[in-house]
């Protein structure tokens, strides 16, 4: 569980590091997507704790992919990918 929280915090850092506003993703949208992603993660862990390792691997892969995100659009894409991974 702690590992998931660290991954979630890492992804949240993407939005903070995304310094310029994109036309489709505002700070408010990014914050909402972060909340949705955290809720999807929590639901996935609650539903099937045995998938924790798989979810962590997926989250780390997406986090690595967007590590250098410089726009909110990229951060929003990362949140969308993570949310889909946690729900799928």
TIVO-2410 file (N, C-alpha, C; in nm, 3 decimals):
# residues 88
REC num residu      c1      c2      c3 atome chaine
REC   1      X   0.083  -0.119   0.000     N      A
REC   1      X   0.000   0.000   0.000    CA      A
REC   1      X   0.087   0.125   0.000     C      A
REC   2      X   0.195   0.122   0.079     N      A
REC   2      X   0.283   0.239   0.082    CA      A
REC   2      X   0.345   0.263  -0.054     C      A
REC   3      X   0.377   0.154  -0.124     N      A
REC   3      X   0.437   0.166  -0.256    CA      A
REC   3      X   0.340   0.234  -0.352     C      A
REC   4      X   0.212   0.201  -0.343     N      A
REC   4      X   0.111   0.263  -0.429    CA      A
REC   4      X   0.100   0.412  -0.400     C      A
REC   5      X   0.106   0.448  -0.273     N      A
REC   5      X   0.098   0.589  -0.238    CA      A
REC   5      X   0.218   0.664  -0.292     C      A
REC   6      X   0.335   0.602  -0.287     N      A
REC   6      X   0.454   0.666  -0.342    CA      A
REC   6      X   0.442   0.685  -0.492     C      A
REC   7      X   0.388   0.586  -0.560     N      A
REC   7      X   0.367   0.598  -0.704    CA      A
REC   7      X   0.267   0.709  -0.733     C      A
REC   8      X   0.159   0.714  -0.656     N      A
REC   8      X   0.058   0.818  -0.676    CA      A
REC   8      X   0.119   0.956  -0.654     C      A
REC   9      X   0.202   0.969  -0.552     N      A
REC   9      X   0.268   1.097  -0.525    CA      A
REC   9      X   0.362   1.132  -0.639     C      A
REC  10      X   0.432   1.031  -0.693     N      A
REC  10      X   0.521   1.056  -0.806    CA      A
REC  10      X   0.446   1.107  -0.927     C      A
REC  11      X   0.332   1.049  -0.952     N      A
REC  11      X   0.251   1.094  -1.065    CA      A
REC  11      X   0.194   1.233  -1.037     C      A
REC  12      X   0.157   1.257  -0.914     N      A
REC  12      X   0.106   1.390  -0.879    CA      A
REC  12      X   0.214   1.495  -0.903     C      A
REC  13      X   0.338   1.457  -0.884     N      A
REC  13      X   0.449   1.550  -0.909    CA      A
REC  13      X   0.455   1.590  -1.056     C      A
REC  14      X   0.406   1.504  -1.144     N      A
REC  14      X   0.403   1.538  -1.285    CA      A
REC  14      X   0.322   1.666  -1.308     C      A
REC  15      X   0.208   1.674  -1.243     N      A
REC  15      X   0.123   1.792  -1.261    CA      A
REC  15      X   0.189   1.916  -1.206     C      A
REC  16      X   0.256   1.900  -1.094     N      A
REC  16      X   0.324   2.015  -1.034    CA      A
REC  16      X   0.439   2.061  -1.122     C      A
REC  17      X   0.511   1.965  -1.182     N      A
REC  17      X   0.624   2.001  -1.266    CA      A
REC  17      X   0.581   2.052  -1.403     C      A
REC  18      X   0.458   2.028  -1.439     N      A
REC  18      X   0.408   2.075  -1.568    CA      A
REC  18      X   0.379   2.224  -1.556     C      A
REC  19      X   0.471   2.303  -1.606     N      A
REC  19      X   0.468   2.445  -1.575    CA      A
REC  19      X   0.382   2.529  -1.670     C      A
REC  20      X   0.356   2.483  -1.788     N      A
REC  20      X   0.276   2.565  -1.879    CA      A
REC  20      X   0.139   2.502  -1.900     C      A
REC  21      X   0.040   2.587  -1.906     N      A
REC  21      X  -0.096   2.537  -1.926    CA      A
REC  21      X  -0.118   2.503  -2.072     C      A
REC  22      X  -0.170   2.386  -2.095     N      A
REC  22      X  -0.204   2.345  -2.230    CA      A
REC  22      X  -0.346   2.388  -2.261     C      A
REC  23      X  -0.384   2.388  -2.386     N      A
REC  23      X  -0.517   2.433  -2.424    CA      A
REC  23      X  -0.628   2.340  -2.376     C      A
REC  24      X  -0.597   2.211  -2.353     N      A
REC  24      X  -0.701   2.118  -2.317    CA      A
REC  24      X  -0.696   2.076  -2.171     C      A
REC  25      X  -0.591   2.104  -2.102     N      A
REC  25      X  -0.577   2.059  -1.964    CA      A
REC  25      X  -0.537   2.176  -1.875     C      A
REC  26      X  -0.625   2.213  -1.788     N      A
REC  26      X  -0.596   2.320  -1.694    CA      A
REC  26      X  -0.553   2.260  -1.561     C      A
REC  27      X  -0.508   2.343  -1.470     N      A
REC  27      X  -0.467   2.297  -1.338    CA      A
REC  27      X  -0.585   2.229  -1.268     C      A
REC  28      X  -0.705   2.282  -1.286     N      A
REC  28      X  -0.824   2.224  -1.225    CA      A
REC  28      X  -0.855   2.085  -1.282     C      A
REC  29      X  -0.842   2.071  -1.414     N      A
REC  29      X  -0.866   1.941  -1.477    CA      A
REC  29      X  -0.762   1.840  -1.431     C      A
REC  30      X  -0.635   1.883  -1.423     N      A
REC  30      X  -0.529   1.794  -1.377    CA      A
REC  30      X  -0.555   1.748  -1.233     C      A
REC  31      X  -0.599   1.840  -1.149     N      A
REC  31      X  -0.629   1.805  -1.010    CA      A
REC  31      X  -0.744   1.704  -1.003     C      A
REC  32      X  -0.846   1.722  -1.085     N      A
REC  32      X  -0.958   1.628  -1.089    CA      A
REC  32      X  -0.912   1.492  -1.138     C      A
REC  33      X  -0.828   1.491  -1.241     N      A
REC  33      X  -0.777   1.365  -1.293    CA      A
REC  33      X  -0.690   1.294  -1.188     C      A
REC  34      X  -0.616   1.370  -1.109     N      A
REC  34      X  -0.536   1.311  -1.002    CA      A
REC  34      X  -0.626   1.245  -0.898     C      A
REC  35      X  -0.736   1.311  -0.865     N      A
REC  35      X  -0.832   1.254  -0.769    CA      A
REC  35      X  -0.895   1.128  -0.826     C      A
REC  36      X  -0.933   1.132  -0.953     N      A
REC  36      X  -0.993   1.015  -1.017    CA      A
REC  36      X  -0.895   0.898  -1.021     C      A
REC  37      X  -0.768   0.928  -1.051     N      A
REC  37      X  -0.665   0.825  -1.056    CA      A
REC  37      X  -0.645   0.763  -0.918     C      A
REC  38      X  -0.640   0.845  -0.815     N      A
REC  38      X  -0.622   0.794  -0.679    CA      A
REC  38      X  -0.741   0.708  -0.637     C      A
REC  39      X  -0.861   0.749  -0.674     N      A
REC  39      X  -0.980   0.671  -0.641    CA      A
REC  39      X  -0.980   0.537  -0.715     C      A
REC  40      X  -0.937   0.538  -0.841     N      A
REC  40      X  -0.930   0.413  -0.918    CA      A
REC  40      X  -0.826   0.319  -0.858     C      A
REC  41      X  -0.714   0.374  -0.815     N      A
REC  41      X  -0.610   0.294  -0.751    CA      A
REC  41      X  -0.662   0.232  -0.622     C      A
REC  42      X  -0.725   0.312  -0.541     N      A
REC  42      X  -0.778   0.262  -0.414    CA      A
REC  42      X  -0.884   0.154  -0.437     C      A
REC  43      X  -0.970   0.175  -0.535     N      A
REC  43      X  -1.074   0.076  -0.565    CA      A
REC  43      X  -1.011  -0.055  -0.615     C      A
REC  44      X  -0.908  -0.044  -0.698     N      A
REC  44      X  -0.843  -0.164  -0.750    CA      A
REC  44      X  -0.775  -0.243  -0.639     C      A
REC  45      X  -0.711  -0.172  -0.547     N      A
REC  45      X  -0.644  -0.239  -0.435    CA      A
REC  45      X  -0.747  -0.305  -0.344     C      A
REC  46      X  -0.855  -0.235  -0.317     N      A
REC  46      X  -0.960  -0.288  -0.230    CA      A
REC  46      X  -1.026  -0.410  -0.294     C      A
REC  47      X  -1.051  -0.403  -0.423     N      A
REC  47      X  -1.119  -0.512  -0.494    CA      A
REC  47      X  -1.034  -0.638  -0.500     C      A
REC  48      X  -0.905  -0.622  -0.529     N      A
REC  48      X  -0.819  -0.739  -0.545    CA      A
REC  48      X  -0.676  -0.706  -0.502     C      A
REC  49      X  -0.647  -0.723  -0.373     N      A
REC  49      X  -0.513  -0.691  -0.323    CA      A
REC  49      X  -0.402  -0.772  -0.390     C      A
REC  50      X  -0.436  -0.887  -0.448     N      A
REC  50      X  -0.334  -0.970  -0.512    CA      A
REC  50      X  -0.279  -0.907  -0.640     C      A
REC  51      X  -0.345  -0.806  -0.692     N      A
REC  51      X  -0.299  -0.738  -0.813    CA      A
REC  51      X  -0.209  -0.619  -0.781     C      A
REC  52      X  -0.172  -0.605  -0.656     N      A
REC  52      X  -0.092  -0.490  -0.614    CA      A
REC  52      X   0.039  -0.478  -0.692     C      A
REC  53      X   0.109  -0.588  -0.708     N      A
REC  53      X   0.238  -0.584  -0.779    CA      A
REC  53      X   0.219  -0.544  -0.925     C      A
REC  54      X   0.117  -0.598  -0.989     N      A
REC  54      X   0.090  -0.565  -1.128    CA      A
REC  54      X   0.054  -0.417  -1.144     C      A
REC  55      X  -0.028  -0.367  -1.054     N      A
REC  55      X  -0.067  -0.226  -1.060    CA      A
REC  55      X   0.053  -0.135  -1.037     C      A
REC  56      X   0.140  -0.176  -0.947     N      A
REC  56      X   0.260  -0.098  -0.920    CA      A
REC  56      X   0.349  -0.092  -1.044     C      A
REC  57      X   0.365  -0.206  -1.112     N      A
REC  57      X   0.446  -0.210  -1.233    CA      A
REC  57      X   0.388  -0.119  -1.341     C      A
REC  58      X   0.256  -0.123  -1.358     N      A
REC  58      X   0.191  -0.038  -1.458    CA      A
REC  58      X   0.209   0.110  -1.423     C      A
REC  59      X   0.191   0.141  -1.297     N      A
REC  59      X   0.206   0.280  -1.253    CA      A
REC  59      X   0.349   0.329  -1.274     C      A
REC  60      X   0.446   0.246  -1.243     N      A
REC  60      X   0.586   0.285  -1.261    CA      A
REC  60      X   0.619   0.304  -1.408     C      A
REC  61      X   0.564   0.222  -1.495     N      A
REC  61      X   0.588   0.236  -1.638    CA      A
REC  61      X   0.533   0.367  -1.691     C      A
REC  62      X   0.412   0.400  -1.650     N      A
REC  62      X   0.351   0.526  -1.696    CA      A
REC  62      X   0.424   0.645  -1.637     C      A
REC  63      X   0.461   0.635  -1.510     N      A
REC  63      X   0.534   0.744  -1.445    CA      A
REC  63      X   0.667   0.768  -1.516     C      A
REC  64      X   0.737   0.661  -1.549     N      A
REC  64      X   0.865   0.675  -1.620    CA      A
REC  64      X   0.844   0.739  -1.757     C      A
REC  65      X   0.738   0.699  -1.825     N      A
REC  65      X   0.709   0.752  -1.959    CA      A
REC  65      X   0.690   0.904  -1.956     C      A
REC  66      X   0.626   0.953  -1.850     N      A
REC  66      X   0.595   1.096  -1.842    CA      A
REC  66      X   0.683   1.170  -1.742     C      A
REC  67      X   0.794   1.110  -1.703     N      A
REC  67      X   0.882   1.170  -1.602    CA      A
REC  67      X   0.921   1.313  -1.637     C      A
REC  68      X   0.951   1.339  -1.762     N      A
REC  68      X   0.993   1.472  -1.803    CA      A
REC  68      X   0.880   1.559  -1.853     C      A
REC  69      X   0.760   1.532  -1.812     N      A
REC  69      X   0.644   1.609  -1.859    CA      A
REC  69      X   0.664   1.757  -1.827     C      A
REC  70      X   0.640   1.840  -1.926     N      A
REC  70      X   0.657   1.983  -1.906    CA      A
REC  70      X   0.528   2.062  -1.927     C      A
REC  71      X   0.423   1.991  -1.965     N      A
REC  71      X   0.296   2.060  -1.985    CA      A
REC  71      X   0.186   1.988  -1.907     C      A
REC  72      X   0.081   2.058  -1.880     N      A
REC  72      X  -0.032   1.997  -1.813    CA      A
REC  72      X  -0.099   1.894  -1.903     C      A
REC  73      X  -0.092   1.913  -2.034     N      A
REC  73      X  -0.149   1.814  -2.126    CA      A
REC  73      X  -0.082   1.679  -2.107     C      A
REC  74      X   0.051   1.679  -2.093     N      A
REC  74      X   0.123   1.554  -2.071    CA      A
REC  74      X   0.087   1.493  -1.936     C      A
REC  75      X   0.072   1.577  -1.835     N      A
REC  75      X   0.034   1.527  -1.702    CA      A
REC  75      X  -0.106   1.466  -1.708     C      A
REC  76      X  -0.197   1.530  -1.779     N      A
REC  76      X  -0.332   1.476  -1.791    CA      A
REC  76      X  -0.332   1.343  -1.864     C      A
REC  77      X  -0.248   1.330  -1.966     N      A
REC  77      X  -0.238   1.203  -2.038    CA      A
REC  77      X  -0.188   1.094  -1.944     C      A
REC  78      X  -0.091   1.127  -1.859     N      A
REC  78      X  -0.038   1.030  -1.763    CA      A
REC  78      X  -0.148   0.987  -1.666     C      A
REC  79      X  -0.224   1.082  -1.615     N      A
REC  79      X  -0.335   1.048  -1.524    CA      A
REC  79      X  -0.436   0.959  -1.594     C      A
REC  80      X  -0.468   0.991  -1.719     N      A
REC  80      X  -0.565   0.911  -1.794    CA      A
REC  80      X  -0.515   0.767  -1.813     C      A
REC  81      X  -0.387   0.753  -1.849     N      A
REC  81      X  -0.331   0.619  -1.868    CA      A
REC  81      X  -0.330   0.540  -1.738     C      A
REC  82      X  -0.294   0.605  -1.629     N      A
REC  82      X  -0.293   0.535  -1.500    CA      A
REC  82      X  -0.433   0.495  -1.458     C      A
REC  83      X  -0.528   0.585  -1.473     N      A
REC  83      X  -0.665   0.555  -1.434    CA      A
REC  83      X  -0.716   0.436  -1.515     C      A
REC  84      X  -0.688   0.434  -1.644     N      A
REC  84      X  -0.730   0.322  -1.728    CA      A
REC  84      X  -0.663   0.192  -1.684     C      A
REC  85      X  -0.536   0.200  -1.649     N      A
REC  85      X  -0.464   0.080  -1.604    CA      A
REC  85      X  -0.523   0.026  -1.473     C      A
REC  86      X  -0.561   0.116  -1.384     N      A
REC  86      X  -0.615   0.073  -1.255    CA      A
REC  86      X  -0.756   0.018  -1.270     C      A
REC  87      X  -0.830   0.069  -1.366     N      A
REC  87      X  -0.966   0.021  -1.388    CA      A
REC  87      X  -0.969  -0.105  -1.473     C      A
REC  88      X  -0.867  -0.122  -1.557     N      A
REC  88      X  -0.865  -0.235  -1.651    CA      A
REC  88      X  -0.810  -0.356  -1.591     C      A
***
